[in-house]
Amino acid sequence: MVLVVGDVNSTMACALVAAKENIPIAHVEAGLRSFDRTMPEEINRIVTDALSNLLFTTEESANLNLSNEGVDPARYFSSATS
């Protein structure tokens, strides 16, 4: 398994390579969204989350974003406290 963190270009690149090599991916800080696709980081977030097998979120809004995108709740885990 490859662990990637955040939303920088190297995060997305690593996730893409892992996906092409059929290596499972875990993404820390998954589900964050600005809803501004002109931001390079936003594209990185969306692509990385789509490729990841496990998604680790840091806030409730990230869980909601993943849910709204149709991600199976069994794939994401939250460290956010209610």
Long-range contacts (C-beta under 8 A, 24 or more apart in sequence): 1-25, 1-26, 1-53, 1-54, 2-26, 3-28, 4-28, 4-48, 4-52, 5-29, 7-32, 7-41, 7-42, 7-44, 7-45, 7-48, 8-41, 8-44, 9-40, 9-44, 11-44, 11-48, 12-43, 12-44, 12-47, 12-48, 15-47, 15-48, 15-51, 15-52, 16-47, 16-51, 18-51, 19-51, 24-53, 24-54, 25-51, 25-52, 25-53, 25-54, 26-52, 26-53, 26-54, 26-55, 26-56, 27-52, 27-54, 27-55, 27-56, 28-56, 29-56, 29-57, 29-58, 29-62, 30-55, 30-56, 30-57, 30-62, 30-66, 30-76, 31-55, 31-57, 31-61, 31-62, 31-63, 31-64, 31-65, 31-66, 31-76, 32-57, 32-58, 32-59, 32-61, 32-62, 32-65, 33-61, 33-62, 33-65
